[in-house]
Structures are given as structure tokens and as C-alpha cells.
Amino acid sequence: MGVKEQQVQRDEANRYSSAGFQRIAAVAEALNIKIQETRVLLKS
């Protein structure tokens, strides 16, 4: 993925809360996980 092991450990410890989309997408690809976007429209 092009990141150091320490960065992966930090991301995992923080449950990827501060990871950008590119890193999350790279992790998903490495784990063979498909990312799907869902949108919900709410009536106000």
C-alpha cells in the first residue's frame, strides 16, 4: 500500500477514523473488499 507498518497500526488502533478515502480504498482493495456508496434522502 505504500505506507509504513507503524501507520497501519495507528490507523487500525483508531479504527481508520482519521484515514483519508484513498488509504481506506487501498486497504479495501488489499483485503478484496468492495466499497459501495449509499445515499439517503431525508424529507425536511
N, C-alpha and C positions, 0 to 999 in steps of 0.2 A: 504493500500500500504506500510505501514511500515515507513512512513515519517511524520514529524510534519506538522501541518496545515500551519505554517509560511513558510516552504519550498515550499509547494504547491503554496502559494500566491506569493512567489518570482518567481517560475517557470512560473506561469500564467502572472505575470507582464512583464517578459522577453520573453514571447511567447515561452518558452521552448528552447530558443537559447543556453543555457549552460547546459541543461539537457542531461544526457547520454542516450544511447539507452535503457538500462534496465528500467530506470524511464519512458521514453516515452512509452515503451511497456506495462508497468504496468498501466499507465494512459489509454492507448488504450483499454486494457483488461477490466478495470473497467468501461469504457464507452461503451463497446461492439462494438469497432471499429476494423476492420481488417486492419493490416498493410501489404502492398504489395510493393515489391521492383520492380522497373523498371530500366532497363539499356538501355542506348542509345549508340550505337557505331557510332563514327564520323570518317569520312574518312579525313585524313590529307593531 
